[in-house]
Structures are given as structure tokens and as C-alpha cells.
Amino acid sequence: MKPVKTLISSGTAYPGYKFKVDKPSEKCKVCRFRKVCIENLSLGRIYTVRRAYDKEFDCPLQGKVKLVEVELAKLLIGLESSKIHISAITRYQPDCKNEACAMQKYCINVLGLREGDKIRILREISKLKCPLNRDIRLVEVELLL
């Protein structure tokens, strides 16, 4: 995905800052900045600020906001080792039902991903301790929209 421009709170407008896009307020729907602020971002996705510009604007909800350039954030997920092929494009399919697991944030409830999303595997980071004795690895992926 190509970087896009949006507006975020001035206090968080710095390279590397990550944020999740939540449902916009009713006030946002009639705001003159809505096209650049919310309409070019995907609900529920996580973005990383690549670049912050000096220009500030007044937002009725957040106070001072700055123009930033963002991209979809790289995400960490747990994958069965046999499914890991660096640079491969696949679909995100969580296949564990252990909701009580300490690793569920990587395997079941990955923030910013939905079942069926297309992802590219970027790199393997480490082995995860799976209570079901599965060979699960922590990998970095990028979402392909």
C-alpha cells in the first residue's frame, strides 16, 4: 500500500508512532477535514507514521492535529513453522481455538488483521511457547489491501 496523508493529534505526530483506526465520531462526518483525516484510512487497521509535517490544524475533538504520512503497520503473528516461507503471500487464517492462551494476541486475536486478509511474510523472529506443543513461530507480516 502506498503511504497516505491523514491528521492525528499533534502529541503523537512523530515517525514510528502506531495507531488503530476506530469508528469516527458523529462530529467527524460533518468536519471539513474528514476527507484527509478519516476517509482514506481503513477502519480497524493499524498504521505507522512515516513522516510528520509542521502544519497544524484545529480539530473540534482532539485540539491541535498535524498532517502526517502513514502506511499500514507491519504486524507480528504466530504461524505454524511449516507454513513459513519468507516473501510468500498467503491469507491470514487463525487455526487455534485456545482463547485462554497467553500467546493469543499473536495467534487468534491479532490486532489489525481479519480472517482471510492477504498478508506477505517478511521475516521469522522467534519461536513461541505454545501450550499445545505446536511448532509456532513469531513472524513479521505486512497486510496487502
ZIZI-V74950 format. One record per backbone hydrogen bond with DSSP energy under -1.0 kcal/mol. CO is the residue of the C=O (numbers start at 1). NH is the residue of the N-H. Records with the same first field share a line. If there is no record, write none. Layout:
# ZIZI-V74950
CO->NH, NH
This chain:
# ZIZI-V74950
4->70
6->68
8->66
9->12
12->14
14->17
17->49
19->47
21->44
27->30
28->31
31->34
33->37
34->38, 39
38->41
42->45
45->21
46->73
47->19
48->71
49->16
51->69
55->67
57->65
59->63
63->59
64->10
65->57
66->8
67->53
68->6
69->50, 51
70->4
71->48
75->141
77->139
79->137
80->83
81->84
85->88
88->121
90->119
92->116
97->99
98->101
101->104
103->106, 107
104->108, 109
106->78
110->113
114->117
117->92
118->144
119->90
120->142
121->87
123->140
126->138
128->130
130->133
134->136
135->81
136->128
137->79
138->125, 126
139->77
140->122, 123
141->75
142->120
